Amino acid sequence: MVIVHVFIKIKPDMIEPFKAATLKNAQNSVKEPGILRFDFIQQEDDPLSFLLVEVYKDSNAVAQHKETSHYAEWRQSAGHMIAEPRKSIKYVNIFPEDKEW
Amino acid sequence: MVIVHVFIKIKPDMIEPFKAATLKNAQNSVKEPGILRFDFIQQEDDPLSFLLVEVYKDSNAVAQHKETSHYAEWRQSAGHMIAEPRKSIKYVNIFPEDKEW
């Protein structure tokens, strides 16, 4: 299993278009067989800061996600809304176990 | 719904006891009716850094969690293993919707 948290800071005035573009990507991503979760959440005290909680079955599923048309479309549509380079942190699950995701 | 990410940095040599104490707390916490998720994950490139992904039905559930015996036991047992003050970030969910957690 691969857990990736992707921290995204967007430009002011881009909240609604960014939410729309990323919601669409998240809705399509969870349909991929290798994706267990694709949560899209917004920081309560800083509405320009977002987090994607991406949980993949394995590293192959990560590679497959990057080849999907919805990921390409998201990069195209959301790319110019992002204020600074995305930061990612990888995690290993302790609880719950793999089969519970 | 209330989403809280709790970032915890522990002291060297405390990895295994911290994992054991926190696993026990997580296993008990997910049994609380107000808790939807209580993921316990470890940063891949920094094994002294952990994250609790806590998802509550509402702020009342947050208060109730803090009154449980397993939370009190965890604070007691894990407290001296923690290297620096815990940092928390609150999030609002965009996807999935409340009923999907």
N, CA and C atoms of all chains as a GROMACS GRO file, in nm:
protein
  606
    1MET      N    1   0.083  -0.120   0.000
    1MET     CA    2   0.000   0.000   0.000
    1MET      C    3   0.087   0.125   0.000
    2VAL      N    4   0.040   0.228  -0.068
    2VAL     CA    5   0.114   0.355  -0.073
    2VAL      C    6   0.018   0.466  -0.032
    3ILE      N    7   0.056   0.542   0.070
    3ILE     CA    8  -0.025   0.656   0.114
    3ILE      C    9   0.054   0.783   0.083
    4VAL      N   10  -0.008   0.873   0.009
    4VAL     CA   11   0.058   1.000  -0.025
    4VAL      C   12  -0.032   1.115   0.014
    5HIS      N   13   0.022   1.208   0.090
    5HIS     CA   14  -0.051   1.331   0.121
    5HIS      C   15   0.009   1.443   0.036
    6VAL      N   16  -0.076   1.506  -0.044
    6VAL     CA   17  -0.030   1.610  -0.135
    6VAL      C   18  -0.084   1.745  -0.088
    7PHE      N   19   0.007   1.832  -0.047
    7PHE     CA   20  -0.029   1.964   0.006
    7PHE      C   21  -0.026   2.065  -0.108
    8ILE      N   22  -0.138   2.136  -0.125
    8ILE     CA   23  -0.152   2.229  -0.237
    8ILE      C   24  -0.196   2.365  -0.186
    9LYS      N   25  -0.120   2.466  -0.223
    9LYS     CA   26  -0.156   2.605  -0.188
    9LYS      C   27  -0.196   2.674  -0.317
   10ILE      N   28  -0.316   2.731  -0.317
   10ILE     CA   29  -0.362   2.792  -0.442
   10ILE      C   30  -0.360   2.944  -0.434
   11LYS      N   31  -0.378   3.005  -0.550
   11LYS     CA   32  -0.379   3.152  -0.558
   11LYS      C   33  -0.514   3.207  -0.507
   12PRO      N   34  -0.512   3.327  -0.450
   12PRO     CA   35  -0.638   3.388  -0.405
   12PRO      C   36  -0.736   3.398  -0.523
   13ASP      N   37  -0.864   3.394  -0.494
   13ASP     CA   38  -0.971   3.402  -0.596
   13ASP      C   39  -0.984   3.275  -0.680
   14MET      N   40  -0.907   3.173  -0.647
   14MET     CA   41  -0.914   3.049  -0.725
   14MET      C   42  -0.984   2.937  -0.649
   15ILE      N   43  -1.041   2.969  -0.532
   15ILE     CA   44  -1.098   2.862  -0.450
   15ILE      C   45  -1.207   2.784  -0.523
   16GLU      N   46  -1.306   2.852  -0.576
   16GLU     CA   47  -1.418   2.780  -0.637
   16GLU      C   48  -1.377   2.702  -0.762
   17PRO      N   49  -1.303   2.764  -0.857
   17PRO     CA   50  -1.261   2.683  -0.972
   17PRO      C   51  -1.168   2.567  -0.934
   18PHE      N   52  -1.083   2.589  -0.835
   18PHE     CA   53  -0.995   2.479  -0.794
   18PHE      C   54  -1.075   2.365  -0.732
   19LYS      N   55  -1.173   2.400  -0.649
   19LYS     CA   56  -1.257   2.297  -0.587
   19LYS      C   57  -1.332   2.217  -0.695
   20ALA      N   58  -1.384   2.286  -0.794
   20ALA     CA   59  -1.460   2.217  -0.900
   20ALA      C   60  -1.370   2.122  -0.978
   21ALA      N   61  -1.253   2.170  -1.018
   21ALA     CA   62  -1.162   2.088  -1.100
   21ALA      C   63  -1.110   1.968  -1.020
   22THR      N   64  -1.082   1.990  -0.893
   22THR     CA   65  -1.022   1.882  -0.813
   22THR      C   66  -1.128   1.783  -0.767
   23LEU      N   67  -1.250   1.831  -0.743
   23LEU     CA   68  -1.360   1.740  -0.711
   23LEU      C   69  -1.382   1.641  -0.825
   24LYS      N   70  -1.381   1.693  -0.946
   24LYS     CA   71  -1.400   1.607  -1.065
   24LYS      C   72  -1.290   1.501  -1.072
   25ASN      N   73  -1.166   1.544  -1.048
   25ASN     CA   74  -1.054   1.449  -1.050
   25ASN      C   75  -1.069   1.344  -0.940
   26ALA      N   76  -1.110   1.387  -0.821
   26ALA     CA   77  -1.124   1.293  -0.709
   26ALA      C   78  -1.235   1.191  -0.738
   27GLN      N   79  -1.348   1.239  -0.792
   27GLN     CA   80  -1.460   1.150  -0.822
   27GLN      C   81  -1.421   1.044  -0.925
   28ASN      N   82  -1.340   1.082  -1.022
   28ASN     CA   83  -1.295   0.984  -1.122
   28ASN      C   84  -1.185   0.894  -1.066
   29SER      N   85  -1.099   0.951  -0.981
   29SER     CA   86  -0.985   0.872  -0.930
   29SER      C   87  -1.032   0.756  -0.844
   30VAL      N   88  -1.134   0.778  -0.760
   30VAL     CA   89  -1.178   0.667  -0.673
   30VAL      C   90  -1.239   0.552  -0.753
   31LYS      N   91  -1.270   0.574  -0.879
   31LYS     CA   92  -1.320   0.464  -0.964
   31LYS      C   93  -1.206   0.375  -1.015
   32GLU      N   94  -1.082   0.423  -1.005
   32GLU     CA   95  -0.968   0.340  -1.050
   32GLU      C   96  -0.955   0.219  -0.957
   33PRO      N   97  -0.932   0.100  -1.015
   33PRO     CA   98  -0.925  -0.020  -0.930
   33PRO      C   99  -0.809  -0.017  -0.830
   34GLY      N  100  -0.702   0.057  -0.859
   34GLY     CA  101  -0.587   0.058  -0.769
   34GLY      C  102  -0.592   0.167  -0.663
   35ILE      N  103  -0.700   0.244  -0.661
   35ILE     CA  104  -0.711   0.355  -0.564
   35ILE      C  105  -0.813   0.322  -0.456
   36LEU      N  106  -0.767   0.326  -0.330
   36LEU     CA  107  -0.852   0.290  -0.217
   36LEU      C  108  -0.919   0.411  -0.155
   37ARG      N  109  -0.850   0.524  -0.154
   37ARG     CA  110  -0.910   0.649  -0.106
   37ARG      C  111  -0.852   0.763  -0.188
   38PHE      N  112  -0.931   0.870  -0.203
   38PHE     CA  113  -0.881   0.990  -0.270
   38PHE      C  114  -0.958   1.107  -0.208
   39ASP      N  115  -0.924   1.136  -0.081
   39ASP     CA  116  -0.996   1.240  -0.008
   39ASP      C  117  -0.944   1.377  -0.049
   40PHE      N  118  -1.035   1.470  -0.062
   40PHE     CA  119  -1.001   1.608  -0.099
   40PHE      C  120  -1.055   1.698   0.012
   41ILE      N  121  -0.964   1.758   0.089
   41ILE     CA  122  -1.004   1.835   0.206
   41ILE      C  123  -0.935   1.972   0.207
   42GLN      N  124  -0.999   2.065   0.280
   42GLN     CA  125  -0.955   2.206   0.281
   42GLN      C  126  -0.920   2.246   0.424
   43GLN      N  127  -0.809   2.314   0.440
   43GLN     CA  128  -0.765   2.353   0.575
   43GLN      C  129  -0.860   2.457   0.633
   44GLU      N  130  -0.909   2.430   0.754
   44GLU     CA  131  -1.014   2.514   0.812
   44GLU      C  132  -0.970   2.659   0.833
   45ASP      N  133  -0.847   2.679   0.882
   45ASP     CA  134  -0.802   2.815   0.914
   45ASP      C  135  -0.723   2.880   0.800
   46ASP      N  136  -0.718   2.815   0.685
   46ASP     CA  137  -0.646   2.870   0.569
   46ASP      C  138  -0.710   2.813   0.442
   47PRO      N  139  -0.818   2.877   0.396
   47PRO     CA  140  -0.895   2.820   0.284
   47PRO      C  141  -0.820   2.813   0.151
   48LEU      N  142  -0.699   2.867   0.145
   48LEU     CA  143  -0.619   2.852   0.023
   48LEU      C  144  -0.533   2.726   0.027
   49SER      N  145  -0.535   2.656   0.140
   49SER     CA  146  -0.454   2.535   0.155
   49SER      C  147  -0.543   2.411   0.149
   50PHE      N  148  -0.506   2.320   0.062
   50PHE     CA  149  -0.582   2.196   0.041
   50PHE      C  150  -0.490   2.077   0.060
   51LEU      N  151  -0.554   1.963   0.085
   51LEU     CA  152  -0.479   1.839   0.099
   51LEU      C  153  -0.552   1.728   0.023
   52LEU      N  154  -0.476   1.654  -0.056
   52LEU     CA  155  -0.526   1.531  -0.117
   52LEU      C  156  -0.467   1.414  -0.040
   53VAL      N  157  -0.555   1.329   0.011
   53VAL     CA  158  -0.513   1.207   0.082
   53VAL      C  159  -0.532   1.091  -0.016
   54GLU      N  160  -0.423   1.048  -0.075
   54GLU     CA  161  -0.430   0.946  -0.181
   54GLU      C  162  -0.379   0.813  -0.127
   55VAL      N  163  -0.461   0.710  -0.138
   55VAL     CA  164  -0.422   0.576  -0.089
   55VAL      C  165  -0.432   0.478  -0.206
   56TYR      N  166  -0.316   0.422  -0.240
   56TYR     CA  167  -0.306   0.329  -0.354
   56TYR      C  168  -0.277   0.187  -0.306
   57LYS      N  169  -0.322   0.089  -0.384
   57LYS     CA  170  -0.293  -0.052  -0.352
   57LYS      C  171  -0.143  -0.079  -0.356
   58ASP      N  172  -0.075  -0.020  -0.455
   58ASP     CA  173   0.069  -0.042  -0.471
   58ASP      C  174   0.126   0.066  -0.561
   59SER      N  175   0.260   0.061  -0.584
   59SER     CA  176   0.325   0.166  -0.662
   59SER      C  177   0.283   0.160  -0.809
   60ASN      N  178   0.241   0.043  -0.854
   60ASN     CA  179   0.191   0.030  -0.989
   60ASN      C  180   0.064   0.114  -1.008
   61ALA      N  181  -0.020   0.114  -0.906
   61ALA     CA  182  -0.144   0.193  -0.912
   61ALA      C  183  -0.115   0.343  -0.916
   62VAL      N  184  -0.005   0.384  -0.851
   62VAL     CA  185   0.036   0.526  -0.856
   62VAL      C  186   0.071   0.562  -1.000
   63ALA      N  187   0.149   0.475  -1.064
   63ALA     CA  188   0.191   0.500  -1.203
   63ALA      C  189   0.071   0.503  -1.296
   64GLN      N  190  -0.023   0.411  -1.275
   64GLN     CA  191  -0.143   0.405  -1.361
   64GLN      C  192  -0.228   0.531  -1.347
   65HIS      N  193  -0.238   0.581  -1.223
   65HIS     CA  194  -0.316   0.704  -1.201
   65HIS      C  195  -0.261   0.820  -1.284
   66LYS      N  196  -0.130   0.829  -1.292
   66LYS     CA  197  -0.067   0.941  -1.364
   66LYS      C  198  -0.089   0.933  -1.515
   67GLU      N  199  -0.137   0.818  -1.562
   67GLU     CA  200  -0.162   0.802  -1.707
   67GLU      C  201  -0.309   0.819  -1.743
   68THR      N  202  -0.393   0.847  -1.644
   68THR     CA  203  -0.536   0.860  -1.675
   68THR      C  204  -0.567   0.996  -1.739
   69SER      N  205  -0.677   0.999  -1.812
   69SER     CA  206  -0.718   1.125  -1.877
   69SER      C  207  -0.767   1.226  -1.774
   70HIS      N  208  -0.828   1.178  -1.663
   70HIS     CA  209  -0.877   1.276  -1.564
   70HIS      C  210  -0.761   1.343  -1.490
   71TYR      N  211  -0.651   1.269  -1.470
   71TYR     CA  212  -0.533   1.332  -1.407
   71TYR      C  213  -0.472   1.436  -1.502
   72ALA      N  214  -0.462   1.401  -1.630
   72ALA     CA  215  -0.408   1.495  -1.729
   72ALA      C  216  -0.495   1.622  -1.736
   73GLU      N  217  -0.627   1.599  -1.734
   73GLU     CA  218  -0.719   1.713  -1.741
   73GLU      C  219  -0.707   1.802  -1.618
   74TRP      N  220  -0.690   1.738  -1.501
   74TRP     CA  221  -0.676   1.814  -1.376
   74TRP      C  222  -0.549   1.898  -1.379
   75ARG      N  223  -0.439   1.838  -1.424
   75ARG     CA  224  -0.312   1.913  -1.432
   75ARG      C  225  -0.327   2.034  -1.524
   76GLN      N  226  -0.396   2.012  -1.634
   76GLN     CA  227  -0.420   2.118  -1.733
   76GLN      C  228  -0.507   2.230  -1.674
   77SER      N  229  -0.617   2.190  -1.608
   77SER     CA  230  -0.714   2.290  -1.560
   77SER      C  231  -0.669   2.356  -1.430
   78ALA      N  232  -0.612   2.277  -1.337
   78ALA     CA  233  -0.580   2.331  -1.205
   78ALA      C  234  -0.438   2.388  -1.198
   79GLY      N  235  -0.354   2.350  -1.293
   79GLY     CA  236  -0.212   2.389  -1.285
   79GLY      C  237  -0.190   2.538  -1.263
   80HIS      N  238  -0.263   2.620  -1.335
   80HIS     CA  239  -0.240   2.765  -1.325
   80HIS      C  240  -0.303   2.826  -1.199
   81MET      N  241  -0.380   2.746  -1.126
   81MET     CA  242  -0.443   2.797  -1.002
   81MET      C  243  -0.353   2.778  -0.880
   82ILE      N  244  -0.249   2.698  -0.896
   82ILE     CA  245  -0.163   2.660  -0.784
   82ILE      C  246  -0.056   2.767  -0.762
   83ALA      N  247  -0.039   2.808  -0.634
   83ALA     CA  248   0.047   2.922  -0.603
   83ALA      C  249   0.194   2.885  -0.589
   84GLU      N  250   0.222   2.764  -0.544
   84GLU     CA  251   0.360   2.724  -0.521
   84GLU      C  252   0.373   2.574  -0.546
   85PRO      N  253   0.495   2.523  -0.567
   85PRO     CA  254   0.509   2.380  -0.598
   85PRO      C  255   0.442   2.293  -0.493
   86ARG      N  256   0.372   2.189  -0.540
   86ARG     CA  257   0.307   2.094  -0.449
   86ARG      C  258   0.411   2.023  -0.364
   87LYS      N  259   0.372   1.993  -0.240
   87LYS     CA  260   0.462   1.919  -0.151
   87LYS      C  261   0.394   1.786  -0.117
   88SER      N  262   0.468   1.678  -0.123
   88SER     CA  263   0.410   1.547  -0.093
   88SER      C  264   0.484   1.480   0.022
   89ILE      N  265   0.408   1.407   0.103
   89ILE     CA  266   0.467   1.324   0.209
   89ILE      C  267   0.410   1.183   0.195
   90LYS      N  268   0.500   1.084   0.196
   90LYS     CA  269   0.455   0.944   0.189
   90LYS      C  270   0.448   0.886   0.330
   91TYR      N  271   0.346   0.804   0.352
   91TYR     CA  272   0.326   0.741   0.482
   91TYR      C  273   0.311   0.589   0.467
   92VAL      N  274   0.339   0.521   0.576
   92VAL     CA  275   0.318   0.377   0.587
   92VAL      C  276   0.207   0.356   0.690
   93ASN      N  277   0.108   0.271   0.660
   93ASN     CA  278  -0.002   0.252   0.755
   93ASN      C  279   0.036   0.156   0.867
   94ILE      N  280   0.000   0.195   0.988
   94ILE     CA  281   0.012   0.106   1.104
   94ILE      C  282  -0.128   0.056   1.140
   95PHE      N  283  -0.224   0.150   1.140
   95PHE     CA  284  -0.364   0.115   1.163
   95PHE      C  285  -0.452   0.203   1.077
   96PRO      N  286  -0.553   0.150   1.009
   96PRO     CA  287  -0.582   0.007   1.005
   96PRO      C  288  -0.486  -0.069   0.912
   97GLU      N  289  -0.498  -0.202   0.916
   97GLU     CA  290  -0.420  -0.287   0.826
   97GLU      C  291  -0.464  -0.269   0.681
   98ASP      N  292  -0.381  -0.316   0.590
   98ASP     CA  293  -0.407  -0.300   0.446
   98ASP      C  294  -0.551  -0.337   0.406
   99LYS      N  295  -0.597  -0.451   0.454
   99LYS     CA  296  -0.727  -0.500   0.404
   99LYS      C  297  -0.845  -0.414   0.452
  100GLU      N  298  -0.820  -0.326   0.548
  100GLU     CA  299  -0.928  -0.243   0.603
  100GLU      C  300  -0.943  -0.109   0.530
  101TRP      N  301  -0.857  -0.082   0.432
  101TRP     CA  302  -0.869   0.043   0.357
  101TRP      C  303  -0.956   0.018   0.234
  102MET      N  304  -1.909   1.738   1.052
  102MET     CA  305  -1.793   1.650   1.058
  102MET      C  306  -1.669   1.730   1.094
  103VAL      N  307  -1.580   1.670   1.169
  103VAL     CA  308  -1.455   1.736   1.209
  103VAL      C  309  -1.339   1.644   1.171
  104ILE      N  310  -1.247   1.696   1.091
  104ILE     CA  311  -1.127   1.620   1.054
  104ILE      C  312  -1.007   1.686   1.119
  105VAL      N  313  -0.932   1.611   1.196
  105VAL     CA  314  -0.812   1.665   1.262
  105VAL      C  315  -0.693   1.578   1.227
  106HIS      N  316  -0.588   1.640   1.179
  106HIS     CA  317  -0.461   1.569   1.156
  106HIS      C  318  -0.365   1.609   1.268
  107VAL      N  319  -0.319   1.510   1.344
  107VAL     CA  320  -0.232   1.535   1.458
  107VAL      C  321  -0.092   1.484   1.425
  108PHE      N  322   0.002   1.577   1.416
  108PHE     CA  323   0.141   1.544   1.381
  108PHE      C  324   0.221   1.524   1.509
  109ILE      N  325   0.285   1.408   1.518
  109ILE     CA  326   0.357   1.372   1.640
  109ILE      C  327   0.500   1.333   1.606
  110LYS      N  328   0.596   1.397   1.671
  110LYS     CA  329   0.738   1.363   1.655
  110LYS      C  330   0.783   1.298   1.785
  111ILE      N  331   0.837   1.177   1.776
  111ILE     CA  332   0.874   1.108   1.899
  111ILE      C  333   1.026   1.105   1.918
  112LYS      N  334   1.065   1.066   2.038
  112LYS     CA  335   1.208   1.056   2.070
  112LYS      C  336   1.269   0.932   2.004
  113PRO      N  337   1.400   0.937   1.970
  113PRO     CA  338   1.466   0.818   1.915
  113PRO      C  339   1.453   0.702   2.014
  114ASP      N  340   1.454   0.582   1.962
  114ASP     CA  341   1.443   0.459   2.043
  114ASP      C  342   1.303   0.437   2.100
  115MET      N  343   1.209   0.521   2.066
  115MET     CA  344   1.074   0.506   2.119
  115MET      C  345   0.976   0.453   2.014
  116ILE      N  346   1.027   0.417   1.898
  116ILE     CA  347   0.937   0.379   1.788
  116ILE      C  348   0.845   0.262   1.827
  117GLU      N  349   0.903   0.154   1.873
  117GLU     CA  350   0.818   0.036   1.899
  117GLU      C  351   0.720   0.058   2.015
  118PRO      N  352   0.765   0.110   2.130
  118PRO     CA  353   0.665   0.135   2.236
  118PRO      C  354   0.559   0.238   2.196
  119PHE      N  355   0.599   0.338   2.119
  119PHE     CA  356   0.500   0.437   2.075
  119PHE      C  357   0.398   0.373   1.981
  120LYS      N  358   0.445   0.289   1.889
  120LYS     CA  359   0.354   0.222   1.797
  120LYS      C  360   0.256   0.133   1.874
  121ALA      N  361   0.305   0.060   1.973
  121ALA     CA  362   0.218  -0.029   2.051
  121ALA      C  363   0.112   0.049   2.128
  122ALA      N  364   0.154   0.156   2.195
  122ALA     CA  365   0.059   0.235   2.276
  122ALA      C  366  -0.045   0.304   2.187
  123THR      N  367  -0.001   0.354   2.073
  123THR     CA  368  -0.091   0.430   1.987
  123THR      C  369  -0.182   0.337   1.907
  124LEU      N  370  -0.132   0.219   1.872
  124LEU     CA  371  -0.218   0.120   1.805
  124LEU      C  372  -0.335   0.082   1.895
  125LYS      N  373  -0.306   0.062   2.022
  125LYS     CA  374  -0.411   0.026   2.117
  125LYS      C  375  -0.516   0.138   2.125
  126ASN      N  376  -0.468   0.261   2.132
  126ASN     CA  377  -0.560   0.375   2.137
  126ASN      C  378  -0.645   0.384   2.010
  127ALA      N  379  -0.583   0.361   1.896
  127ALA     CA  380  -0.655   0.369   1.768
  127ALA      C  381  -0.762   0.260   1.760
  128GLN      N  382  -0.724   0.139   1.799
  128GLN     CA  383  -0.819   0.026   1.793
  128GLN      C  384  -0.941   0.052   1.882
  129ASN      N  385  -0.919   0.113   1.998
  129ASN     CA  386  -1.032   0.146   2.086
  129ASN      C  387  -1.110   0.267   2.035
  130SER      N  388  -1.039   0.363   1.978
  130SER     CA  389  -1.106   0.486   1.935
  130SER      C  390  -1.206   0.460   1.823
  131VAL      N  391  -1.170   0.372   1.727
  131VAL     CA  392  -1.264   0.348   1.616
  131VAL      C  393  -1.393   0.280   1.662
  132LYS      N  394  -1.392   0.228   1.784
  132LYS     CA  395  -1.516   0.169   1.837
  132LYS      C  396  -1.612   0.275   1.892
  133GLU      N  397  -1.562   0.398   1.912
  133GLU     CA  398  -1.651   0.504   1.963
  133GLU      C  399  -1.754   0.538   1.855
  134PRO      N  400  -1.880   0.554   1.894
  134PRO     CA  401  -1.983   0.581   1.793
  134PRO      C  402  -1.962   0.712   1.717
  135GLY      N  403  -1.894   0.809   1.776
  135GLY     CA  404  -1.874   0.938   1.711
  135GLY      C  405  -1.750   0.946   1.625
  136ILE      N  406  -1.674   0.838   1.617
  136ILE     CA  407  -1.548   0.839   1.540
  136ILE      C  408  -1.563   0.759   1.412
  137LEU      N  409  -1.539   0.826   1.298
  137LEU     CA  410  -1.555   0.763   1.168
  137LEU      C  411  -1.425   0.702   1.116
  138ARG      N  412  -1.313   0.765   1.145
  138ARG     CA  413  -1.181   0.711   1.110
  138ARG      C  414  -1.083   0.749   1.220
  139PHE      N  415  -0.982   0.664   1.240
  139PHE     CA  416  -0.874   0.698   1.332
  139PHE      C  417  -0.748   0.628   1.280
  140ASP      N  418  -0.698   0.680   1.168
  140ASP     CA  419  -0.582   0.619   1.102
  140ASP      C  420  -0.454   0.657   1.175
  141PHE      N  421  -0.367   0.562   1.187
  141PHE     CA  422  -0.237   0.585   1.252
  141PHE      C  423  -0.130   0.547   1.149
  142ILE      N  424  -0.056   0.648   1.102
  142ILE     CA  425   0.040   0.624   0.994
  142ILE      C  426   0.175   0.687   1.028
  143GLN      N  427   0.280   0.632   0.965
  143GLN     CA  428   0.419   0.671   0.996
  143GLN      C  429   0.483   0.729   0.869
  144GLN      N  430   0.554   0.839   0.885
  144GLN     CA  431   0.616   0.903   0.768
  144GLN      C  432   0.727   0.814   0.711
  145GLU      N  433   0.721   0.789   0.581
  145GLU     CA  434   0.813   0.692   0.520
  145GLU      C  435   0.960   0.733   0.532
  146ASP      N  436   0.990   0.861   0.510
  146ASP     CA  437   1.131   0.903   0.510
  146ASP      C  438   1.175   0.958   0.646
  147ASP      N  439   1.090   0.948   0.746
  147ASP     CA  440   1.126   0.996   0.881
  147ASP      C  441   1.048   0.914   0.983
  148PRO      N  442   1.100   0.799   1.021
  148PRO     CA  443   1.024   0.706   1.107
  148PRO      C  444   0.995   0.757   1.248
  149LEU      N  445   1.048   0.873   1.284
  149LEU     CA  446   1.013   0.933   1.414
  149LEU      C  447   0.890   1.023   1.402
  150SER      N  448   0.842   1.042   1.281
  150SER     CA  449   0.725   1.129   1.259
  150SER      C  450   0.601   1.046   1.228
  151PHE      N  451   0.497   1.071   1.304
  151PHE     CA  452   0.371   0.997   1.290
  151PHE      C  453   0.257   1.096   1.267
  152LEU      N  454   0.149   1.041   1.212
  152LEU     CA  455   0.030   1.122   1.190
  152LEU      C  456  -0.093   1.043   1.232
  153LEU      N  457  -0.179   1.107   1.310
  153LEU     CA  458  -0.311   1.052   1.339
  153LEU      C  459  -0.413   1.128   1.253
  154VAL      N  460  -0.489   1.053   1.176
  154VAL     CA  461  -0.595   1.112   1.094
  154VAL      C  462  -0.726   1.079   1.165
  155GLU      N  463  -0.779   1.179   1.235
  155GLU     CA  464  -0.897   1.158   1.319
  155GLU      C  465  -1.018   1.224   1.253
  156VAL      N  466  -1.124   1.144   1.231
  156VAL     CA  467  -1.245   1.197   1.168
  156VAL      C  468  -1.363   1.171   1.261
  157TYR      N  469  -1.423   1.281   1.305
  157TYR     CA  470  -1.534   1.275   1.402
  157TYR      C  471  -1.665   1.319   1.336
  158LYS      N  472  -1.775   1.264   1.387
  158LYS     CA  473  -1.907   1.304   1.336
  158LYS      C  474  -1.935   1.452   1.362
  159ASP      N  475  -1.893   1.501   1.480
  159ASP     CA  476  -1.918   1.640   1.517
  159ASP      C  477  -1.826   1.676   1.634
  160SER      N  478  -1.834   1.804   1.677
  160SER     CA  479  -1.743   1.850   1.783
  160SER      C  480  -1.775   1.784   1.917
  161ASN      N  481  -1.898   1.740   1.934
  161ASN     CA  482  -1.934   1.667   2.055
  161ASN      C  483  -1.856   1.535   2.065
  162ALA      N  484  -1.839   1.470   1.952
  162ALA     CA  485  -1.763   1.344   1.948
  162ALA      C  486  -1.616   1.367   1.984
  163VAL      N  487  -1.564   1.483   1.947
  163VAL     CA  488  -1.425   1.518   1.983
  163VAL      C  489  -1.413   1.528   2.135
  164ALA      N  490  -1.510   1.596   2.195
  164ALA     CA  491  -1.509   1.612   2.341
  164ALA      C  492  -1.525   1.477   2.411
  165GLN      N  493  -1.612   1.394   2.359
  165GLN     CA  494  -1.634   1.261   2.420
  165GLN      C  495  -1.508   1.175   2.413
  166HIS      N  496  -1.436   1.183   2.300
  166HIS     CA  497  -1.312   1.105   2.285
  166HIS      C  498  -1.212   1.140   2.395
  167LYS      N  499  -1.204   1.268   2.428
  167LYS     CA  500  -1.106   1.314   2.527
  167LYS      C  501  -1.142   1.267   2.669
  168GLU      N  502  -1.263   1.218   2.687
  168GLU     CA  503  -1.305   1.167   2.819
  168GLU      C  504  -1.296   1.016   2.832
  169THR      N  505  -1.251   0.948   2.727
  169THR     CA  506  -1.244   0.801   2.734
  169THR      C  507  -1.122   0.756   2.814
  170SER      N  508  -1.133   0.633   2.867
  170SER     CA  509  -1.020   0.578   2.943
  170SER      C  510  -0.903   0.544   2.851
  171HIS      N  511  -0.931   0.503   2.727
  171HIS     CA  512  -0.818   0.470   2.637
  171HIS      C  513  -0.739   0.594   2.598
  172TYR      N  514  -0.807   0.708   2.585
  172TYR     CA  515  -0.734   0.832   2.556
  172TYR      C  516  -0.647   0.872   2.675
  173ALA      N  517  -0.704   0.861   2.795
  173ALA     CA  518  -0.628   0.894   2.917
  173ALA      C  519  -0.507   0.801   2.930
  174GLU      N  520  -0.528   0.673   2.902
  174GLU     CA  521  -0.418   0.576   2.911
  174GLU      C  522  -0.309   0.608   2.808
  175TRP      N  523  -0.352   0.645   2.687
  175TRP     CA  524  -0.254   0.678   2.582
  175TRP      C  525  -0.172   0.801   2.620
  176ARG      N  526  -0.237   0.904   2.673
  176ARG     CA  527  -0.163   1.024   2.714
  176ARG      C  528  -0.061   0.988   2.823
  177GLN      N  529  -0.103   0.901   2.913
  177GLN     CA  530  -0.017   0.858   3.023
  177GLN      C  531   0.104   0.779   2.970
  178SER      N  532   0.075   0.683   2.881
  178SER     CA  533   0.182   0.593   2.837
  178SER      C  534   0.270   0.656   2.728
  179ALA      N  535   0.210   0.729   2.636
  179ALA     CA  536   0.286   0.782   2.522
  179ALA      C  537   0.343   0.920   2.549
  180GLY      N  538   0.291   0.988   2.648
  180GLY     CA  539   0.332   1.126   2.674
  180GLY      C  540   0.482   1.148   2.682
  181HIS      N  541   0.552   1.060   2.753
  181HIS     CA  542   0.696   1.080   2.770
  181HIS      C  543   0.777   1.036   2.648
  182MET      N  544   0.710   0.976   2.549
  182MET     CA  545   0.780   0.932   2.426
  182MET      C  546   0.784   1.043   2.321
  183ILE      N  547   0.703   1.146   2.342
  183ILE     CA  548   0.687   1.251   2.242
  183ILE      C  549   0.797   1.356   2.258
  184ALA      N  550   0.859   1.393   2.143
  184ALA     CA  551   0.978   1.480   2.148
  184ALA      C  552   0.946   1.628   2.154
  185GLU      N  553   0.834   1.668   2.094
  185GLU     CA  554   0.800   1.810   2.089
  185GLU      C  555   0.648   1.824   2.090
  186PRO      N  556   0.597   1.943   2.122
  186PRO     CA  557   0.451   1.958   2.131
  186PRO      C  558   0.381   1.913   2.002
  187ARG      N  559   0.271   1.839   2.018
  187ARG     CA  560   0.193   1.794   1.903
  187ARG      C  561   0.140   1.914   1.826
  188LYS      N  562   0.130   1.897   1.694
  188LYS     CA  563   0.074   2.002   1.610
  188LYS      C  564  -0.051   1.947   1.542
  189SER      N  565  -0.159   2.025   1.544
  189SER     CA  566  -0.284   1.978   1.483
  189SER      C  567  -0.329   2.072   1.372
  190ILE      N  568  -0.387   2.015   1.269
  190ILE     CA  569  -0.448   2.094   1.163
  190ILE      C  570  -0.590   2.041   1.142
  191LYS      N  571  -0.687   2.133   1.139
  191LYS     CA  572  -0.826   2.093   1.114
  191LYS      C  573  -0.860   2.113   0.966
  192TYR      N  574  -0.936   2.019   0.913
  192TYR     CA  575  -0.976   2.024   0.773
  192TYR      C  576  -1.127   2.013   0.759
  193VAL      N  577  -1.177   2.062   0.646
  193VAL     CA  578  -1.317   2.048   0.607
  193VAL      C  579  -1.320   1.958   0.484
  194ASN      N  580  -1.409   1.858   0.482
  194ASN     CA  581  -1.413   1.768   0.367
  194ASN      C  582  -1.488   1.828   0.249
  195ILE      N  583  -1.427   1.812   0.131
  195ILE     CA  584  -1.495   1.848   0.006
  195ILE      C  585  -1.539   1.718  -0.062
  196PHE      N  586  -1.449   1.619  -0.062
  196PHE     CA  587  -1.480   1.486  -0.116
  196PHE      C  588  -1.409   1.382  -0.033
  197PRO      N  589  -1.473   1.272   0.009
  197PRO     CA  590  -1.616   1.248  -0.017
  197PRO      C  591  -1.706   1.329   0.076
  198GLU      N  592  -1.836   1.322   0.047
  198GLU     CA  593  -1.936   1.390   0.132
  198GLU      C  594  -1.944   1.321   0.268
  199ASP      N  595  -2.006   1.389   0.363
  199ASP     CA  596  -2.017   1.338   0.500
  199ASP      C  597  -2.061   1.191   0.508
  200LYS      N  598  -2.165   1.157   0.436
  200LYS     CA  599  -2.222   1.023   0.452
  200LYS      C  600  -2.130   0.911   0.400
  201GLU      N  601  -2.026   0.948   0.325
  201GLU     CA  602  -1.936   0.847   0.268
  201GLU      C  603  -1.817   0.816   0.359
  202TRP      N  604  -1.807   0.882   0.474
  202TRP     CA  605  -1.696   0.853   0.567
  202TRP      C  606  -1.743   0.749   0.667
   0.00000   0.00000   0.00000
